[in-house]
Amino acid sequence: MNFTNPLVYGIPCFLGLILLELTYSKTHKQKNLYEWKDLGSSLFMGVGSVVLAPLIKTISAIIIFNYLYELCNPMVDGIRTNILGWQSFGYSWPVWILCQFLDDFTYYWFHRQNHMVRFLWAAHIVHHSSDNFNLGTAVRNGWFTILYKPLFYMWLPAIGFPPEMVIVCLGIEALWQFQLHSTYIPKLGIIEKVFNTHTMHQVHHAKNLEYMDKNHGGFLNMFDKLFGTWKELDEDITIEYGVTKPPNSYNPLVILTHEYKDIWNDMKKSSNIYHKFMYAFGPPGWSHDGSTLTIKQMRNE
């Protein structure tokens, strides 16, 4: 079966909602919600992602996902059967729900590792680099993230989910993530017991020490609660958005590459191979001499 990635229809909606929120903020009490230069940088990087993503996702879908699906789910007596013994999954609605649930589980770990591994953080920091939190920030995506994101999802076609189903679930996840980037939606009561909501995502984008590296979930907040990374918004705390070491530039190329430059400079601080490895693949903030600290180290202090 052939399916269309829902992001094809989502992109025009994204632009319309950004324009709507921008207009509302400028005509009401939140005139500083959007800054023109910052929005320009976000839109430039969003357009770049739209151009690059189909190329990378075509490769991942056709070559990686399809290859693994065919390899791990061969036809046996006319029935596609997984190498572990079960019949490969079809297109019934319970299978769709299961695929979306496992997509959400995968997204949690993909997103969390983007915050835990500095080399991955160098790509993901682009999304967090704005001091503003709005729907424009939602499209401020790093171009290099899509190079490795499919690798986290390879296990889904390998165990029997059709590649096109995985792609659609990824698109649905992205639609949900976009609309979370708004300060206009308050706490949602009982919905917050299960789902990742707007206020929870505000926590995720904050650089307040008590909020950093929290709420990595996609649709659901259960994985954050299960693995100890969930944090509720405290309305008595004034949120500061952005990162502790910002690029201090509206130049998209600087925003896209500044953390890689910092990694390279840090690796030159020591001739020890282990130190060089940790500067690249350890947690952000790690240093061999204690000159900079990880978030965990800062909290312990």
LOPAGU-303481 format. One record per residue (C-alpha): y, x, z; chain; residue in three letters. Coordinates in Angstrom, 3 decimals. Each point is the difference from the previous one (the first is absolute). Layout:
         c2         c1         c3   mol   type
          Y          X          Z     A    ALA
...
END
This chain:
         c2         c1         c3   mol   type
      0.000      0.000      0.000     A    MET
      3.565      1.106     -0.679     A    ASN
      2.801     -0.462      2.509     A    PHE
      3.712      0.783     -0.094     A    THR
      1.449      2.140      2.745     A    ASN
      2.294     -2.378      1.965     A    PRO
      2.666      2.716      0.109     A    LEU
      0.713     -0.796     -3.661     A    VAL
      1.471     -3.300      1.192     A    TYR
      1.264      1.422      3.277     A    GLY
      2.465      2.539     -1.419     A    ILE
      2.477     -2.593     -1.395     A    PRO
     -0.245     -1.840      3.333     A    CYS
      0.732      3.248      1.853     A    PHE
      3.222      0.510     -1.939     A    LEU
      1.047     -3.607      0.505     A    GLY
     -0.618      0.093      3.749     A    LEU
      1.851      3.317      0.356     A    ILE
      2.983     -1.531     -1.798     A    LEU
     -0.185     -3.099      2.198     A    LEU
     -0.154      1.987      3.251     A    GLU
      2.742      2.357     -1.210     A    LEU
      2.301     -2.917     -0.841     A    THR
     -0.703     -1.780      3.271     A    TYR
      0.608      3.131      2.077     A    SER
      3.300      0.795     -1.727     A    LYS
      1.302     -3.561      0.438     A    THR
     -1.057     -0.337      3.632     A    HIS
      0.054      2.166      3.103     A    LYS
     -2.269      2.848     -1.162     A    GLN
      2.232      1.705     -2.536     A    LYS
     -1.530      3.387      0.885     A    ASN
     -3.603     -1.100     -0.579     A    LEU
      0.222      1.535     -3.486     A    TYR
      1.806      3.179     -1.005     A    GLU
      0.596      0.292     -3.729     A    TRP
     -0.999      3.652     -0.448     A    LYS
     -3.080     -0.466      2.162     A    ASP
     -1.002     -3.100     -1.959     A    LEU
      0.507      1.893     -3.245     A    GLY
     -2.355      2.756      1.172     A    SER
     -2.596     -2.562      1.093     A    SER
      0.137     -1.880     -3.299     A    LEU
     -0.253      3.230     -2.008     A    PHE
     -3.144      0.987      1.878     A    MET
     -1.349     -3.528     -0.281     A    GLY
      0.456      0.049     -3.786     A    VAL
     -1.698      3.392     -0.125     A    GLY
     -2.960     -1.405      1.914     A    SER
     -0.212     -2.949     -2.407     A    VAL
     -0.144      2.408     -2.931     A    VAL
     -2.470      2.435      1.568     A    LEU
     -2.265     -2.435      1.845     A    ALA
     -1.558     -1.665     -3.077     A    PRO
     -0.901      3.415     -1.412     A    LEU
     -1.614      1.214      3.237     A    ILE
     -1.606     -3.343      0.817     A    LYS
     -1.433     -0.235     -3.504     A    THR
     -1.650      3.364      0.541     A    ILE
     -1.221     -0.968      3.477     A    SER
     -1.269     -3.410     -1.128     A    ALA
     -1.625      0.998     -3.243     A    ILE
     -1.246      3.474      0.817     A    ILE
     -0.477      0.179      3.779     A    ILE
     -0.716     -3.586      1.087     A    PHE
     -2.002     -0.966     -3.097     A    ASN
     -1.938      3.268      0.041     A    TYR
     -0.988     -0.434      3.643     A    LEU
     -0.816     -3.660     -0.508     A    TYR
     -2.288      0.729     -2.941     A    GLU
     -1.542      3.031      1.714     A    LEU
     -0.720     -1.706      3.318     A    CYS
     -0.785     -3.461     -1.377     A    ASN
     -2.397      0.404     -2.952     A    PRO
     -1.666     -2.885     -1.799     A    MET
     -3.546     -0.572      1.305     A    VAL
     -2.040     -2.642     -1.838     A    ASP
      3.188     -1.543     -1.302     A    GLY
      1.636     -0.166      3.465     A    ILE
      2.696      2.398      1.151     A    ARG
     -1.380      1.535      3.178     A    THR
      1.601      2.427      2.412     A    ASN
     -1.855      3.266      0.570     A    ILE
     -0.260     -0.901      3.691     A    LEU
     -2.133     -2.991     -0.919     A    GLY
      2.147     -3.135     -0.049     A    TRP
      1.194     -2.004     -2.976     A    GLN
      3.511      0.995     -1.044     A    SER
      2.706     -2.470      0.937     A    PHE
      1.133     -2.811     -2.267     A    GLY
      3.236     -1.988     -0.109     A    TYR
     -0.582     -2.757      2.568     A    SER
      2.851     -0.748      2.417     A    TRP
     -1.808      1.467      3.068     A    PRO
     -0.320      3.298     -1.909     A    VAL
      3.727     -0.076     -0.817     A    TRP
      0.836     -0.515      3.680     A    ILE
     -2.352      2.803      1.026     A    LEU
      1.492      2.349     -2.610     A    CYS
      3.534     -0.799      1.195     A    GLN
     -1.047      0.627      3.610     A    PHE
     -1.570      3.362     -0.868     A    LEU
      3.045      0.827     -2.124     A    ASP
      2.131     -0.612      3.099     A    ASP
     -2.270      2.239      2.101     A    PHE
      0.312      2.721     -2.645     A    THR
      3.753     -0.449     -0.235     A    TYR
      0.314      0.526      3.761     A    TYR
     -1.726      3.391     -0.151     A    TRP
      1.760      1.004     -3.222     A    PHE
      3.358     -0.864      1.559     A    HIS
     -0.815      1.622      3.332     A    ARG
     -1.082      3.267     -1.638     A    GLN
      3.302      0.038     -1.883     A    ASN
      1.611      0.358      3.427     A    HIS
     -2.589      2.380      1.495     A    MET
     -0.431      2.587     -2.788     A    VAL
      3.213      1.802     -0.889     A    ARG
     -0.838      0.586     -3.669     A    PHE
     -0.548     -3.748     -0.394     A    LEU
      3.070     -0.704      2.109     A    TRP
      2.023      2.061     -2.483     A    ALA
     -0.726     -2.705     -2.589     A    ALA
      0.305     -2.954      2.369     A    HIS
      3.197      1.151      1.743     A    ILE
      1.888     -1.213     -3.076     A    VAL
     -0.653     -3.579      1.072     A    HIS
      1.330      0.683      3.515     A    HIS
      2.947      2.178     -0.964     A    SER
      2.608     -2.760     -0.135     A    SER
      2.119     -0.837      3.058     A    ASP
     -0.010     -3.604     -1.211     A    ASN
     -2.746     -2.585      0.361     A    PHE
      0.137     -2.616     -2.732     A    ASN
     -1.903     -1.247     -3.038     A    LEU
      1.534      2.826     -2.027     A    GLY
     -1.745      2.484      2.293     A    THR
     -3.286     -1.738     -0.822     A    ALA
      0.070      1.395     -3.552     A    VAL
      1.004      3.510      1.145     A    ARG
     -3.422      1.447     -0.714     A    ASN
     -1.038      3.615     -0.390     A    GLY
     -1.296      0.816     -3.455     A    TRP
     -2.724      2.341      1.222     A    PHE
     -1.720     -2.493      2.305     A    THR
     -1.676     -1.746     -2.916     A    ILE
     -1.722      3.259     -0.965     A    LEU
     -2.290     -0.095      3.034     A    TYR
      0.071     -3.639      1.161     A    LYS
     -2.952     -1.052     -2.234     A    PRO
     -2.186      2.615      1.711     A    LEU
      0.106     -2.011      3.232     A    PHE
     -1.284     -3.109     -1.792     A    TYR
     -2.857      1.549     -1.997     A    MET
     -2.588     -1.212      2.493     A    TRP
      0.652     -3.656     -0.858     A    LEU
     -1.276      0.083     -3.620     A    PRO
     -2.688      2.440      1.142     A    ALA
     -1.520     -2.615      2.346     A    ILE
      0.127     -2.731     -2.633     A    GLY
      3.437     -1.619     -0.269     A    PHE
      1.109     -0.352     -3.653     A    PRO
      2.842      2.437     -0.802     A    PRO
      2.316     -2.763     -1.232     A    GLU
     -0.465     -1.845      3.299     A    MET
      1.042      3.108      1.932     A    VAL
      3.094      0.402     -2.211     A    ILE
      1.035     -3.628      0.574     A    VAL
     -0.438      0.359      3.771     A    CYS
      2.134      3.142     -0.073     A    LEU
      2.692     -1.980     -1.816     A    GLY
     -0.114     -2.852      2.513     A    ILE
      0.348      2.531      2.815     A    GLU
      3.091      1.467     -1.691     A    ALA
      1.580     -3.465     -0.327     A    LEU
     -0.418     -0.589      3.736     A    TRP
      1.384      3.418      0.844     A    GLN
      3.139     -0.578     -2.084     A    PHE
      1.141     -3.129      1.806     A    GLN
     -0.452      1.604      3.427     A    LEU
      3.153      2.086     -0.542     A    HIS
      2.499     -2.549      1.254     A    SER
      1.910     -0.362      3.252     A    THR
      0.742     -3.670     -0.642     A    TYR
     -3.447     -1.220      1.078     A    ILE
     -0.371     -0.343      3.800     A    PRO
     -3.207      0.211      2.018     A    LYS
     -2.492     -2.539     -1.315     A    LEU
     -1.773     -1.122      3.150     A    GLY
     -3.743     -0.528     -0.294     A    ILE
     -0.036      1.585     -3.488     A    ILE
      0.759      3.340      1.681     A    GLU
     -3.354     -0.168      1.778     A    LYS
     -1.791      0.733     -3.270     A    VAL
      2.363      1.109     -2.757     A    PHE
      2.276      2.977     -0.524     A    ASN
      3.480     -1.513     -0.005     A    THR
      3.606      0.923     -0.745     A    HIS
      0.879      1.006      3.559     A    THR
     -3.118      2.161      0.224     A    MET
      1.009      1.757     -3.199     A    HIS
      3.469      0.600      1.392     A    GLN
     -1.752      1.917      2.773     A    VAL
     -1.898      2.005     -2.606     A    HIS
      3.209      1.076     -1.753     A    HIS
      1.812      0.951      3.217     A    ALA
      0.598      3.592      1.057     A    LYS
      0.225     -0.909      3.683     A    ASN
     -2.579      2.185      1.743     A    LEU
     -1.837     -2.948      1.554     A    GLU
     -0.355     -1.608     -3.435     A    TYR
     -0.979      2.903     -2.262     A    MET
     -3.472     -0.024     -1.590     A    ASP
     -0.652     -3.611      0.982     A    LYS
     -1.085     -3.099     -1.954     A    ASN
     -1.712      1.447     -3.069     A    HIS
     -1.732     -3.264     -0.922     A    GLY
      0.252     -1.934     -3.238     A    GLY
     -0.708     -3.723      0.373     A    PHE
     -1.602      0.179      3.422     A    LEU
      1.016      1.656      3.243     A    ASN
     -3.545      0.051      1.379     A    MET
     -0.682      3.574     -1.104     A    PHE
      3.151      1.264      1.717     A    ASP
     -1.084     -1.790      3.167     A    LYS
     -3.572      1.254     -0.344     A    LEU
      0.944      3.647     -0.613     A    PHE
      2.962      0.250      2.378     A    GLY
      2.975      0.069     -2.374     A    THR
      1.455     -3.475      0.555     A    TRP
      3.457     -0.482      1.499     A    LYS
      1.952     -3.226      0.442     A    GLU
      3.721     -0.102     -0.722     A    LEU
      2.069      0.243      3.176     A    ASP
      3.170     -1.973     -0.705     A    GLU
      1.838      1.890      2.762     A    ASP
     -0.348      3.279     -1.939     A    ILE
      2.465      0.781     -2.760     A    THR
     -2.003      1.140     -3.017     A    ILE
      0.999      3.126     -1.876     A    GLU
     -1.560      0.079     -3.465     A    TYR
     -0.922      3.040     -2.049     A    GLY
     -1.582      3.346      0.840     A    VAL
      0.880      2.711      2.503     A    THR
      0.477      2.548     -2.774     A    LYS
      1.622     -1.889     -2.900     A    PRO
      0.698      1.427     -3.464     A    PRO
      3.742     -0.669      0.444     A    ASN
      0.313     -0.709     -3.701     A    SER
      0.089     -2.935     -2.399     A    TYR
     -1.446      2.164     -2.766     A    ASN
     -3.434     -1.477     -0.781     A    PRO
     -1.482      3.404     -0.845     A    LEU
      1.092      1.389      3.381     A    VAL
     -1.415     -3.061      1.767     A    ILE
     -3.294      0.332     -1.868     A    LEU
     -0.502      3.719      0.637     A    THR
      1.892      1.077      3.138     A    HIS
     -3.004     -0.114      2.335     A    GLU
     -2.110      2.121     -2.361     A    TYR
      2.778      2.581      0.085     A    LYS
      0.003     -0.115      3.805     A    ASP
     -3.784      0.483      0.084     A    ILE
      0.308      3.070     -2.216     A    TRP
      2.736      1.481      2.192     A    ASN
     -2.032     -0.640      3.155     A    ASP
     -3.121      1.598     -1.480     A    MET
      1.989      3.198     -0.515     A    LYS
      0.758      0.204      3.733     A    LYS
     -3.439      1.424      0.805     A    SER
     -2.520      2.213     -1.786     A    SER
     -2.880     -1.636      1.879     A    ASN
     -2.173     -2.057     -2.399     A    ILE
     -0.731     -2.646      2.631     A    TYR
      3.718     -0.420      0.665     A    HIS
      0.696     -0.419     -3.714     A    LYS
     -2.758     -2.603     -0.254     A    PHE
      1.352     -1.964      2.968     A    MET
      3.541      0.026     -1.358     A    TYR
     -1.330     -1.678     -3.144     A    ALA
     -2.791     -2.218      1.326     A    PHE
      0.621     -0.321      3.713     A    GLY
      2.082     -2.832      1.474     A    PRO
      3.719     -0.064     -0.865     A    PRO
      1.986      2.016      2.519     A    GLY
     -2.804      2.459      0.775     A    TRP
      1.148      3.601      0.446     A    SER
     -1.764      3.183      1.064     A    HIS
      2.813      1.011      2.358     A    ASP
      1.011     -3.358      1.464     A    GLY
      3.337      0.007     -1.834     A    SER
     -0.778     -3.518     -1.244     A    THR
     -2.242     -2.613      1.576     A    LEU
     -2.281     -2.757     -1.214     A    THR
      0.677     -3.570      1.086     A    ILE
     -2.947      0.179      2.410     A    LYS
      1.384      3.194      1.550     A    GLN
      3.465     -1.552      0.354     A    MET
     -1.458     -3.055      1.730     A    ARG
     -2.014      2.203      2.369     A    ASN
      3.168      1.829      0.977     A    GLU
END
